[in-house]
Amino acid sequence: MIVCCCLSAGEFRFQYVGAEGSSAWKGLQLGIEEANVQGKFMGATFALDDAGAVAVFADKPGSIEQIGADANGRPALNLSDGADALRARCAANILHVIPSDKMKRDAASQWKQKYPAADIAASGWSPDAVKFSARDLNKRYMKRFGEPMDECAWAGWFAVRAVADTLMRNPGADSVKLLQLLKEDEFDGQKGDPHSFRKNGQLRQPLMIVSDKGKLLGEAPVRGIAADLDSLGATSCE
Amino acid sequence: MRLSAFFIAVVALCAEPTYRLFVTNEAGDSVTVIDSRTGKVEKTIAVGDRPRGIGLSPDRSRVYVALGNENAIAVVDTLSLEVVRKIPAGSDPEAFAVHGDGTIYLSNEDTGSATALDPDSGKILAGIEVGIEPEGVGISPDGKQVLVTSESTNMVHVISAEDKKITANVLVGARPREVAFSLDGKYFWVTSEVAGEVAKVDRSTNKIVVVNKRLRREINRRVKPKGILPSPDGKRLYVSLGRGNAVAVLNSDTLALEAAVPAGSRVWGLALSKDGTRLYAVNGLDSTLSVIDTLALKEIAKLPTGEMPWGVALDD
């Protein structure tokens, strides 16, 4: 019989629920590799392993609430399900890194106030993004996987980096403390303004506006129309 | 004849300052040279691909320019304004500082490393593995320590200049960009762009002793601290605020905000005159250089630069 052994301080394990090889999974891999660069200087390691995992990362649209319940109070980070209803229900331990559908609708409508004829969509990320060091992150992802980074890959990368950074800054934090800190802190998503979680668990973040051909056109909040990140999507529980 | 030869030799050793400002234009692939006494552009030097970091050699006879897309440091003659050489500097050099012994310590942004380079021999003395997206480099007044920030690793790495090894790592606010030492070498300050903060670190313990996280509330929400310089009397800190479009003046001890001086759009690189009366700040998005009177605490001129200016150095 294998006895479950304890992880030593500075050894952190993350659980992943979803298909291996998806873009969220790839983003997660890059995030873990980069968290380990930070960890190397601080005496910490990060790896995917269900046993002893301090947080759960989910790429399973339609199953997030169940995954959140199974996480049993640990932070569960949603990497790919945009459903507005999930945000409205405000599960205490579910954090939505992927933008909600409403955030994207609001971003698109801001853009259309300025450019009514445009055929566009909003996204959490663009492989063409260069500002705010987005260029660097896109380069690293392309180098690692030989394909462009999409919004689920960005969500996987961001989720791991935010959790790992919080764990490193707060030695001894358990999963309850971790969840509280994630809800209080601000994070760098390499797309400008600091990102933070709303009361409803949704990550507050700028979005990118892309043309129907997939070309990056700009960002939302759309300058001249709105300035506040909370102009995108619902900010509170139902 | 002999006398004039002697005179030339002395001039070469300790040349009179040219009072020239050198501004790197990241998108213009050039360096704008401005006479700081008249505000007139003397020359635009086509220096190479993606110039960002800029600094002078200890004897001020050379201006070094980091060329990110050429993996090189360009060497510009301060007097003739010609590019005399390009030195291979590792991948994607972004920012650097010049040690009193002449060594250039630079950050290689896309490979997560720092490089110690001897510009005279062109030799790379050491490559040092640091965090992801290293940027700001600082050298302690005693020359013993080199600091490198890692923007995406949220860290300042403390490196021993003697053996070029990391001796400590300090976690700071998100996206640290630049560092500066206090004149007595007891402290260093770090700007964190995404966190919107400035931290003061005790060099003997490598612990943050004061941090100002209030700049966004006190100035405006778009504040992103980037450049940082202490005044010559050590009492003030000048901090460029990126899209906050201003330069903050902080008490160097408490980090309390004393003033915010409006400049242009996306304020990054800073330089200060030796007497401390003039502060120069580049405005990346409107392609200008702000000249700030540090007594009146106001902008007194806006000078034209090339496209998307990044950094500035002054030969005075």
Contacts between the chains, C-beta under 8 A, distances in Angstrom:
chain1	res1	chain2	res2	distance
A	34	B	132	5.8
A	34	B	152	7.0
A	34	B	153	7.7
A	37	B	112	6.8
A	37	B	131	5.9
A	37	B	132	5.8
A	37	B	153	6.1
A	38	B	131	6.3
A	38	B	132	7.9
A	38	B	153	4.7
A	38	B	154	7.1
A	38	B	155	6.8
A	41	B	131	6.8
A	41	B	153	7.5
A	41	B	155	6.3
A	41	B	157	7.2
A	41	B	166	7.4
A	41	B	169	4.0
A	42	B	169	6.5
A	42	B	171	7.0
A	133	B	133	6.2
A	133	B	151	6.5
A	133	B	152	7.0
A	133	B	175	7.8
A	136	B	109	6.9
A	136	B	110	6.7
A	136	B	133	5.4
A	136	B	152	7.2
A	137	B	152	7.7
A	139	B	110	6.4
A	140	B	132	7.8
A	165	B	154	6.2
A	165	B	174	7.8
A	168	B	171	6.5
A	169	B	171	5.9
A	186	B	174	6.8
A	186	B	194	7.3
A	186	B	195	6.7
A	187	B	174	6.5
A	187	B	194	7.8
A	188	B	152	7.3
A	188	B	154	7.5
A	188	B	174	4.1
A	188	B	175	5.0
A	188	B	194	4.2
A	188	B	195	8.0
A	190	B	152	7.1
A	193	B	194	7.8
A	194	B	174	6.7
A	194	B	194	5.0
A	194	B	195	6.8
A	194	B	196	7.1
A	227	B	221	7.7
